[in-house]
Amino acid sequence: MEKKLEKISLSAACPVRNVLDRIGDKWSILVMMILNEGETFRFNELQKIIGDISQKMLTVTLRSLEADGLISRKVYPEVPPRVEYRLTDMGNSLIPHINNLVQWADEYMETITATRQRYGS
């Protein structure tokens, strides 16, 4: 068991913890899955598709994903300004892993919910 723990970094700088901390929030995976459905999306399109996200929260989510290199933002010099978002190659490489997580969650959500109810949470 010790050898496995050596391979998994237990420090705060652990890459897995770092990535999950960023994409494990309420909106990031949803935004990435939406961006995966098309070539590009504008801010208002994303907000309309998601529905119950505030403008501020969508802005924060998009900036975080952009800062991590998972999405790109392109500003067109037009009046009014046009801004489009898309997945980067790195963002696209994460999609199969997100799909696996979604599939796992779909498969086990009923069990998790039932267990939580029995546990009292």
Helices and strands as residue ranges (DSSP letters): H 2-7, H 15-23, H 28-36, E 41-42, H 43-50, H 55-67, E 71-76, E 82-87, H 89-119
